[in-house]
Amino acid sequence: MLTHWSKILLEIRKETGFTRSKLSKISGVGVSTIENYEKNKIEEPSIYKMEALLAAMGYELEAVQP
């Protein structure tokens, strides 16, 4: 499941043209946290942070769940 979220986050961020820095400013989630999520370095991503990141890019959490 971890790989699932890291791939989704990276793919959506690239698709929307956001840099990590821009996404961080809009979502309130730190750049290093975004990087760690994308590189699958965080064992259990915070559902609240994932929700904030996805919302900042115009997505809803429910729309990207398996």
C-alpha positions as CSV (number, residue, x, y, z in Angstrom):
1,M,0.0,0.0,0.0
2,L,2.9,2.3,0.6
3,T,4.0,2.1,-2.9
4,H,0.5,2.9,-4.0
5,W,0.5,6.3,-2.2
6,S,4.0,7.2,-3.2
7,K,3.2,6.5,-6.9
8,I,-0.1,8.3,-6.8
9,L,1.3,11.4,-5.2
10,L,4.2,11.6,-7.6
11,E,2.1,10.9,-10.7
12,I,-0.5,13.5,-9.7
13,R,2.1,16.1,-8.8
14,K,3.9,15.6,-12.2
15,E,0.6,15.6,-14.1
16,T,-0.5,18.9,-12.5
17,G,2.9,20.5,-13.0
18,F,3.5,21.3,-9.4
19,T,7.0,21.4,-7.9
20,R,7.4,20.1,-4.4
21,S,8.0,23.6,-3.3
22,K,4.8,24.9,-4.8
23,L,2.8,22.0,-3.5
24,S,4.2,22.6,0.0
25,K,3.2,26.3,0.0
26,I,-0.3,25.5,-1.1
27,S,-0.9,22.4,1.1
28,G,1.0,23.4,4.2
29,V,2.9,20.1,4.1
30,G,6.7,20.4,4.3
31,V,8.9,19.9,1.2
32,S,10.9,17.2,2.9
33,T,7.7,15.3,3.9
34,I,6.5,15.4,0.3
35,E,9.8,14.1,-0.9
36,N,9.8,11.3,1.7
37,Y,6.3,10.3,0.7
38,E,7.2,10.2,-3.0
39,K,10.4,8.2,-2.3
40,N,8.4,5.8,-0.1
41,K,10.5,6.6,3.0
42,I,7.6,7.1,5.4
43,E,6.1,3.8,6.6
44,E,2.6,5.2,7.2
45,P,1.7,8.4,5.4
46,S,-0.6,10.7,7.4
47,I,-4.1,10.5,6.0
48,Y,-4.6,14.2,6.8
49,K,-1.4,15.2,5.0
50,M,-2.2,13.1,2.0
51,E,-5.7,14.6,2.0
52,A,-4.2,18.2,2.1
53,L,-1.7,17.4,-0.7
54,L,-4.3,15.9,-3.0
55,A,-6.8,18.7,-2.3
56,A,-4.1,21.3,-3.1
57,M,-3.8,19.6,-6.5
58,G,-7.6,19.4,-7.0
59,Y,-8.2,15.8,-6.1
60,E,-10.2,14.1,-3.4
61,L,-8.8,11.3,-1.3
62,E,-11.8,9.1,-2.0
63,A,-11.2,9.4,-5.8
64,V,-7.7,7.9,-5.6
65,Q,-8.2,5.1,-3.1
66,P,-7.8,1.5,-4.5
